């Protein structure tokens, strides 16, 4: 019986020690295919990385250009607004000067200087700015 147990144990050891997956030799075509795929995937990965980098750089440059153009546009808009405001102020000043130097205003100012009164103040209020 001891011999049977020993032989049984040896049989089990052989089953346990046997590899689950068997190694087999690869053919040269399979090796060539594996190497080809590895090289191809490496090239694609490198090109993909380059494309990502180039795309990021191009987007960065376009954003910089866009920001500078927006800044220039804002400056131009400010210059235009400043010019419009200056022209409007000049037009108001001209209108004020024309009304102030008009014959009616001069008349009422002279009358108020010579004979101040309610009537002359109303004339100044009506004809002078």
Secondary structure, DSSP 8 states (H G I E B T S, - for coil): -HHHHHHHHHHHHHHHHS-SS------HHHHHHHHHHHHHHHHHHHHHHHHHHHHHHHHHHHHHHHHHHHHHHHHHHHHHHHHHHHHHHHHHHHHHHHHHTSHHHHHHHHHHHHS-SHHHHHHHHHH--
